[in-house]
């Protein structure tokens, strides 16, 4: 290529780049908040959305007119910074509507730096928030040997939070009293945690949608795995930063007299929002539905949820622990009495089983063991460890029939445990009952593929056939 032709191409590319830069700068200037025409268009769209979408249709028109009056009087004329503009409008909308859910947001990338106006923006932003907040689970603690404590900072959708909820509830399932701290919980999505503390099915706070003129009901779910905690004394810590979904959680449990609320009145947001994109720079949260509690027929919008035990923030946790200690001790006494009675009944069935095995009546003996296990299951005693320790009492060089029966029961109850299958296989093997041992070794191997000890034992047994 000749030098003069190369020069021409370079000059053309430079000219194109300069033109694009000028066009981008012009577009940027046009969409800058300092541009009165652009600013007025944003304000007009906000006014229109309030009129069309705000949940209280009878008030929406008055709110939008008050907002129009404010911006036409020049309330935002001097603002040239986008964030300041959004913050000022948010404050004014909340003052006009007295609705703390209303907010204008400048669209900005998360800390990862994704394209702020792209479809990936919101899922990336929320995922980063979830990770940083540990799905809202700030702290789990075991207090005074029998009180469970959870500091929960946000409610996330059940499909996102299920595993964390299960883990937290598993941690606290043996508590004699539970304290859940939502003083710094700003809300979120769903109050599925209520399902652990209320009978199924129980109707919870629902939502009235203006646009559809429809009230959606919400109920506790039976999809939660774990021990129900419907009888455990429950105390909630609430305060001025408790908001939205956290208020639903507190209001529902208070209305149903299931929990004692301790602290200060909450923030007072009983509406639910939809997010509306205005342009590539701004989006707005507008309340489009309102909470309706099935017990009270009302909600806490503007007033907040009122505590049963008003107390200053610095004394709230100590007060909750004191009340939980008293209530938990009473429950522990009841549980201990029930447990002692159950153990006495289990001992009768165990003595009977031993006697019947010695009398060579295995059918009746196994029925006695079934009764023992059912009694133990009803009071939460039965798990694989309990059965293994019970069976250990009968281990000997010449195992008695009751040992086989207990280990068979262990295999049946905990059919997904390779250890349970292998323990019975080893007892059969040690007693010379190798044909009986093989099926249990094979079951153990299915549950724990590649276990070197099981493979070795099966290889030895099959080689001797």
C-alpha positions as CSV (number, residue, x, y, z in Angstrom):
1,X,0.0,0.0,0.0
2,X,1.3,3.4,-0.9
3,X,2.1,5.8,1.9
4,X,-0.3,8.5,0.8
5,X,-3.2,6.0,0.8
6,X,-2.3,4.8,4.3
7,X,-2.2,8.4,5.4
8,X,-5.7,8.9,4.0
9,X,-7.1,5.8,5.9
10,X,-5.6,6.9,9.2
11,X,-6.9,10.4,8.7
12,X,-10.4,9.0,7.9
13,X,-10.4,6.8,11.0
14,X,-9.3,9.7,13.2
15,X,-12.0,11.9,11.8
16,X,-14.6,9.1,12.5
17,X,-13.4,8.7,16.0
18,X,-13.6,12.5,16.6
19,X,-17.1,12.6,15.2
20,X,-18.2,9.7,17.5
21,X,-16.6,11.4,20.5
22,X,-18.4,14.6,19.7
23,X,-21.7,12.8,19.3
24,X,-21.2,10.9,22.6
25,X,-20.3,14.2,24.3
26,X,-23.4,15.8,22.8
27,X,-25.6,12.9,24.0
28,X,-24.0,13.0,27.4
29,X,-24.7,16.8,27.6
30,X,-28.2,16.3,26.4
31,X,-28.9,13.6,29.2
32,X,-27.0,15.5,31.9
33,X,-29.1,16.5,34.9
34,X,-27.9,20.1,34.3
35,X,-29.9,20.2,31.1
36,X,-33.4,21.7,32.0
37,X,-35.2,19.9,29.2
38,X,-33.8,16.5,30.2
39,X,-34.5,17.2,33.9
40,X,-38.1,18.2,33.2
41,X,-38.7,15.0,31.2
42,X,-37.5,12.9,34.2
43,X,-39.8,14.9,36.5
44,X,-42.8,14.5,34.2
45,X,-42.3,10.7,34.0
46,X,-42.1,10.4,37.8
47,X,-45.4,12.4,38.1
48,X,-47.1,10.2,35.5
49,X,-45.9,7.0,37.2
50,X,-47.2,8.1,40.6
51,X,-50.6,8.9,39.1
52,X,-50.9,5.6,37.3
53,X,-49.2,3.1,39.6
54,X,-49.3,4.3,43.3
55,X,-51.2,1.7,45.4
56,X,-53.6,4.2,47.0
57,X,-55.6,5.3,43.9
58,X,-57.6,7.8,45.9
59,X,-54.5,9.6,47.0
60,X,-52.2,9.1,43.9
61,X,-53.6,12.1,42.0
62,X,-53.1,14.5,45.0
63,X,-49.6,13.2,45.5
64,X,-48.6,13.7,41.9
65,X,-50.1,17.2,41.8
66,X,-48.2,18.1,45.0
67,X,-45.0,16.8,43.4
68,X,-45.7,18.7,40.1
69,X,-46.3,21.9,42.1
70,X,-42.9,21.4,43.8
71,X,-40.8,20.9,40.7
72,X,-42.6,23.6,38.8
73,X,-41.7,26.0,41.6
74,X,-38.0,25.2,40.9
75,X,-37.3,22.8,43.8
76,X,-34.7,21.0,41.6
77,X,-33.7,23.7,39.2
78,X,-30.3,24.3,40.7
79,X,-29.3,20.6,41.1
80,X,-26.7,19.4,38.5
81,X,-25.5,16.2,40.2
82,X,-27.4,13.0,39.4
83,X,-27.1,11.5,42.9
84,X,-28.1,14.7,44.6
85,X,-31.1,14.9,42.3
86,X,-32.2,11.3,43.1
87,X,-31.7,11.8,46.9
88,X,-33.6,15.1,46.9
89,X,-36.5,13.6,45.0
90,X,-36.6,10.5,47.2
91,X,-36.8,12.7,50.3
92,X,-39.5,14.8,48.8
93,X,-41.6,11.9,47.6
94,X,-41.4,10.2,51.0
95,X,-42.4,13.5,52.7
96,X,-45.4,13.9,50.3
97,X,-46.7,10.4,50.5
98,X,-45.3,9.5,54.0
99,X,-44.3,6.3,52.3
100,X,-40.8,5.2,53.1
101,X,-40.7,2.7,50.2
102,X,-40.8,5.5,47.6
103,X,-37.4,6.2,46.1
104,X,-35.6,7.4,43.0
105,X,-32.4,5.5,42.3
106,X,-29.5,6.4,40.0
107,X,-28.5,3.3,38.0
108,X,-24.9,2.5,38.9
109,X,-22.9,-0.7,38.5
110,X,-22.1,-2.8,41.5
111,X,-18.5,-3.2,42.8
112,X,-17.9,-5.7,40.0
113,X,-18.4,-3.0,37.4
114,X,-20.9,-4.7,35.1
115,X,-22.7,-2.6,32.4
116,X,-25.1,-0.6,34.6
117,X,-27.8,-0.3,31.9
118,X,-27.6,-4.0,30.8
119,X,-30.0,-6.8,31.6
120,X,-27.3,-8.4,33.9
121,X,-27.2,-5.4,36.2
122,X,-29.9,-6.2,38.7
123,X,-29.1,-10.0,39.1
124,X,-25.4,-9.2,39.5
125,X,-26.0,-6.3,41.9
126,X,-28.4,-8.4,44.1
127,X,-26.1,-11.5,44.0
128,X,-23.2,-9.3,45.2
129,X,-25.4,-7.9,48.0
130,X,-26.5,-11.4,49.0
131,X,-22.9,-12.7,49.2
132,X,-21.7,-9.6,51.2
133,X,-24.7,-10.0,53.6
134,X,-24.3,-13.8,54.0
135,X,-27.9,-14.0,52.8
136,X,-28.9,-11.8,55.7
137,X,-27.6,-14.2,58.4
138,X,-25.4,-12.0,60.6
139,X,-25.1,-14.1,63.8
140,X,-26.1,-17.4,65.3
141,X,-25.5,-17.9,69.0
142,X,-26.3,-20.4,71.8
143,X,-26.9,-18.5,75.0
144,X,-26.9,-19.8,78.5
145,X,-26.9,-23.4,77.3
146,X,-30.5,-23.5,76.0
147,X,-31.5,-20.2,74.3
148,X,-31.1,-19.8,70.5
149,X,-30.3,-16.4,69.1
150,X,-30.4,-15.3,65.4
151,X,-29.5,-11.8,64.1
152,X,-31.2,-11.6,60.7
153,X,-30.5,-8.6,58.6
154,X,-32.6,-9.3,55.4
155,X,-35.2,-11.7,54.1
156,X,-34.3,-13.2,50.8
157,X,-36.6,-15.3,48.5
158,X,-37.1,-18.9,49.6
159,X,-35.3,-20.3,46.6
160,X,-32.2,-18.3,47.6
161,X,-32.4,-18.6,51.4
162,X,-33.7,-22.1,51.9
163,X,-30.4,-23.8,52.8
164,X,-29.4,-21.0,55.2
165,X,-32.8,-21.0,56.9
166,X,-32.6,-24.8,57.3
167,X,-29.1,-24.6,58.8
168,X,-30.1,-21.8,61.2
169,X,-33.3,-23.6,62.4
170,X,-31.3,-26.9,62.8
171,X,-28.9,-25.0,65.0
172,X,-31.7,-23.8,67.2
173,X,-34.1,-26.8,67.1
174,X,-33.2,-27.9,70.6
175,X,-33.6,-24.5,72.2
176,X,-35.9,-24.0,75.1
177,X,-36.5,-20.4,73.9
178,X,-35.5,-18.5,70.7
179,X,-34.6,-14.8,70.2
180,X,-34.7,-13.4,66.6
181,X,-33.1,-10.0,66.2
182,X,-34.6,-7.9,63.3
183,X,-33.6,-4.5,64.6
184,X,-31.3,-3.9,61.6
185,X,-33.4,-5.9,59.1
186,X,-34.4,-3.6,56.2
187,X,-36.9,-6.1,54.6
188,X,-36.5,-8.1,51.5
189,X,-38.7,-10.9,49.9
190,X,-40.9,-13.3,51.8
191,X,-41.4,-14.2,55.4
192,X,-41.1,-18.0,55.1
193,X,-39.4,-18.1,58.5
194,X,-42.8,-17.9,60.0
195,X,-43.5,-21.4,58.8
196,X,-41.3,-22.8,61.5
197,X,-43.2,-21.1,64.3
198,X,-46.8,-21.4,63.3
199,X,-49.0,-24.4,62.6
200,X,-49.6,-25.5,59.0
201,X,-51.6,-24.1,57.4
202,X,-51.8,-20.6,58.9
203,X,-52.8,-17.6,56.8
204,X,-50.3,-14.8,56.9
205,X,-50.3,-11.1,55.7
206,X,-51.4,-10.9,52.1
207,X,-51.2,-8.1,49.4
208,X,-53.8,-5.9,47.8
209,X,-52.8,-4.9,44.2
210,X,-54.3,-1.7,42.9
211,X,-53.8,-2.4,39.2
212,X,-55.5,-5.8,39.4
213,X,-57.9,-4.9,42.2
214,X,-57.0,-8.2,43.7
215,X,-55.8,-9.5,47.1
216,X,-53.3,-12.3,47.1
217,X,-53.3,-14.6,50.1
218,X,-50.1,-16.0,51.7
219,X,-49.9,-19.0,54.0
220,X,-47.3,-20.9,55.9
221,X,-45.6,-23.7,53.9
222,X,-45.1,-27.3,54.7
223,X,-42.0,-27.5,52.4
224,X,-39.6,-26.6,55.2
225,X,-37.6,-29.5,56.4
226,X,-36.7,-29.7,60.1
227,X,-38.3,-29.8,63.5
228,X,-41.4,-27.6,64.0
229,X,-40.9,-25.0,66.7
230,X,-44.5,-24.0,67.3
231,X,-44.3,-24.4,71.1
232,X,-40.9,-22.9,71.7
233,X,-41.2,-19.4,73.5
234,X,-40.3,-16.8,70.8
235,X,-39.0,-13.3,71.3
236,X,-38.4,-10.7,68.5
237,X,-36.1,-7.7,68.9
238,X,-37.5,-4.8,66.8
239,X,-36.5,-1.1,66.4
240,X,-36.5,2.0,64.2
241,X,-34.6,0.3,61.4
242,X,-36.9,-2.7,61.2
243,X,-38.7,-2.3,57.9
244,X,-40.9,-3.9,55.2
245,X,-40.7,-7.7,55.2
246,X,-39.2,-7.7,58.7
247,X,-42.2,-5.8,59.8
248,X,-44.5,-8.3,58.2
249,X,-42.7,-11.1,60.1
250,X,-43.1,-9.2,63.4
251,X,-46.7,-8.1,62.8
252,X,-47.9,-11.6,61.8
253,X,-46.4,-13.3,64.9
254,X,-47.6,-10.5,67.2
255,X,-51.2,-10.6,65.7
256,X,-51.3,-14.4,66.3
257,X,-49.9,-14.0,69.8
258,X,-47.0,-16.3,68.9
259,X,-44.1,-14.0,69.8
260,X,-43.3,-11.3,72.3
261,X,-41.9,-8.1,70.6
262,X,-39.2,-6.2,72.5
263,X,-37.7,-2.8,71.7
264,X,-38.9,0.3,69.8
265,X,-41.6,0.9,67.2
266,X,-40.5,-0.1,63.7
267,X,-40.1,2.1,60.6
268,X,-43.6,1.8,59.3
269,X,-43.5,0.5,55.7
270,X,-46.5,-1.8,54.9
271,X,-46.4,-1.3,51.1
272,X,-44.7,-3.4,48.4
273,X,-42.9,-1.8,45.5
274,X,-42.3,-2.3,41.8
275,X,-39.2,-0.9,40.1
276,X,-39.8,1.2,37.0
277,X,-37.0,2.2,34.7
278,X,-37.2,5.9,33.6
279,X,-34.2,5.9,31.3
280,X,-30.6,4.6,31.3
281,X,-29.7,6.8,34.2
282,X,-32.7,6.6,36.6
283,X,-35.2,4.1,38.0
284,X,-37.9,4.5,40.6
285,X,-39.4,2.4,43.3
286,X,-43.2,3.0,43.5
287,X,-45.5,1.3,46.0
288,X,-48.0,-0.7,44.0
289,X,-49.6,-3.0,46.7
290,X,-50.4,-2.8,50.4
291,X,-50.3,-5.3,53.2
292,X,-53.5,-6.8,54.6
293,X,-53.3,-8.9,57.8
294,X,-56.0,-11.6,58.1
295,X,-56.3,-11.2,61.8
296,X,-56.4,-7.4,62.2
297,X,-57.7,-6.5,58.7
298,X,-55.1,-3.6,58.8
299,X,-51.4,-3.0,58.6
300,X,-48.6,-0.9,60.1
301,X,-48.1,1.7,57.4
302,X,-46.9,5.0,58.9
303,X,-47.3,3.8,62.5
304,X,-44.8,0.9,62.6
305,X,-45.2,-2.3,64.6
306,X,-45.5,-1.5,68.3
307,X,-43.5,-3.6,70.7
308,X,-45.2,-5.6,73.5
309,X,-42.3,-4.6,75.8
310,X,-41.0,-1.1,75.0
311,X,-37.4,-0.8,75.9
312,X,-34.3,1.3,74.9
313,X,-32.1,-0.2,72.2
314,X,-29.1,-0.7,74.5
315,X,-31.3,-2.8,76.9
316,X,-33.3,-4.8,74.4
317,X,-31.1,-7.9,74.1
318,X,-30.6,-8.1,77.8
319,X,-34.4,-7.8,78.4
320,X,-35.0,-10.5,75.8
321,X,-32.5,-12.9,77.3
322,X,-34.1,-12.4,80.8
323,X,-37.6,-13.1,79.5
324,X,-36.3,-16.0,77.3
325,X,-34.5,-17.5,80.3
326,X,-37.6,-17.5,82.4
327,X,-39.9,-18.9,79.7
328,X,-37.2,-21.4,78.5
329,X,-36.7,-22.8,82.0
330,X,-40.4,-23.4,82.4
331,X,-40.5,-25.2,79.0
332,X,-37.4,-27.2,79.9
333,X,-39.1,-28.5,83.1
334,X,-42.1,-29.7,81.0
335,X,-39.8,-31.3,78.4
336,X,-37.7,-33.1,81.1
337,X,-40.8,-34.5,82.7
338,X,-42.2,-35.8,79.4
339,X,-38.8,-37.2,78.5
340,X,-38.5,-39.1,81.9
341,X,-41.9,-40.5,81.4
342,X,-41.1,-41.7,77.9
343,X,-37.8,-43.2,79.0
344,X,-39.6,-45.2,81.7
345,X,-42.0,-46.5,79.1
346,X,-39.1,-47.4,76.8
347,X,-37.4,-49.3,79.5
348,X,-40.5,-51.4,80.0
349,X,-40.5,-52.3,76.3
350,X,-36.8,-53.0,76.3
351,X,-37.1,-55.4,79.3
352,X,-39.9,-57.1,77.6
353,X,-38.0,-57.5,74.4
354,X,-35.0,-59.0,76.2
355,X,-37.3,-61.5,78.0
356,X,-39.1,-62.5,74.8
357,X,-35.9,-63.0,72.9
358,X,-34.7,-65.4,75.7
359,X,-38.0,-67.2,75.4
360,X,-37.4,-67.6,71.7
361,X,-40.3,-65.4,70.6
362,X,-38.6,-63.1,68.1
363,X,-41.8,-61.8,66.6
364,X,-43.2,-60.5,69.8
365,X,-39.8,-59.3,70.9
366,X,-39.4,-57.2,67.7
367,X,-42.9,-55.7,68.3
368,X,-41.7,-54.6,71.7
369,X,-38.7,-52.9,70.1
370,X,-41.0,-51.2,67.6
371,X,-43.0,-49.8,70.5
372,X,-39.7,-48.6,72.2
373,X,-38.7,-46.8,69.0
374,X,-42.1,-45.2,68.5
375,X,-42.1,-43.8,72.1
376,X,-38.5,-42.5,71.6
377,X,-39.4,-41.0,68.3
378,X,-42.3,-39.0,69.8
379,X,-39.9,-37.3,72.2
380,X,-37.1,-36.7,69.8
381,X,-34.7,-39.3,71.2
382,X,-34.2,-41.5,68.2
383,X,-31.3,-40.9,65.8
384,X,-28.6,-43.1,64.4
385,X,-26.2,-42.3,67.3
386,X,-28.8,-43.2,69.9
387,X,-29.5,-46.6,68.3
388,X,-25.8,-47.4,67.8
389,X,-25.1,-46.7,71.5
390,X,-28.1,-48.8,72.6
391,X,-26.9,-51.7,70.4
392,X,-23.4,-51.4,71.8
393,X,-24.6,-52.7,75.1
394,X,-25.3,-56.1,73.5
395,X,-22.0,-56.5,71.5
396,X,-20.2,-59.7,72.5
397,X,-18.2,-62.6,71.0
398,X,-21.5,-64.4,70.7
399,X,-24.1,-61.8,69.7
400,X,-27.6,-62.3,71.0
401,X,-30.6,-62.0,68.8
402,X,-31.5,-58.6,70.2
403,X,-28.3,-57.1,68.8
404,X,-29.2,-58.2,65.3
405,X,-32.7,-56.9,65.8
406,X,-31.5,-53.5,66.9
407,X,-29.0,-53.2,64.1
408,X,-31.6,-54.2,61.5
409,X,-33.9,-51.5,62.9
410,X,-31.0,-49.1,62.6
411,X,-30.6,-50.0,58.9
412,X,-34.3,-49.6,58.3
413,X,-34.6,-46.2,60.0
414,X,-31.4,-44.8,58.5
415,X,-31.4,-46.6,55.1
416,X,-29.2,-43.9,53.5
417,X,-26.4,-44.5,56.1
418,X,-23.5,-46.5,54.8
419,X,-22.2,-46.8,58.4
420,X,-25.5,-48.4,59.6
421,X,-25.4,-51.0,56.8
422,X,-21.7,-51.7,57.4
423,X,-22.1,-52.1,61.2
424,X,-24.6,-54.9,60.7
425,X,-22.5,-56.5,58.0
426,X,-19.5,-56.5,60.3
427,X,-21.5,-58.1,63.1
428,X,-22.7,-60.9,60.8
429,X,-19.2,-61.3,59.5
430,X,-17.7,-61.6,63.0
431,X,-20.3,-64.2,63.9
432,X,-19.4,-66.3,60.9
433,X,-22.7,-65.5,59.1
434,X,-21.0,-64.4,56.0
435,X,-23.9,-65.0,53.6
436,X,-26.0,-62.6,55.6
437,X,-23.1,-60.1,55.7
438,X,-22.7,-59.8,51.9
439,X,-26.0,-58.0,51.1
440,X,-25.4,-55.3,53.8
441,X,-21.8,-54.8,52.6
442,X,-23.2,-54.3,49.1
443,X,-25.8,-51.8,50.3
444,X,-23.1,-49.9,52.2
445,X,-21.0,-49.8,49.0
446,X,-23.9,-48.4,47.0
447,X,-24.2,-45.6,49.6
448,X,-20.4,-45.1,49.8
449,X,-18.9,-46.0,46.4
450,X,-15.2,-46.5,46.4
451,X,-14.9,-47.2,50.2
452,X,-11.7,-49.2,50.3
453,X,-12.7,-51.2,53.5
454,X,-16.0,-52.3,52.0
455,X,-14.4,-53.3,48.7
456,X,-11.7,-55.3,50.5
457,X,-14.2,-57.1,52.6
458,X,-16.5,-58.0,49.7
459,X,-13.5,-59.1,47.7
460,X,-12.4,-61.5,50.5
461,X,-15.9,-62.9,50.9
462,X,-16.6,-63.5,47.2
463,X,-13.1,-65.0,46.7
464,X,-14.0,-67.7,49.3
465,X,-17.2,-68.7,47.6
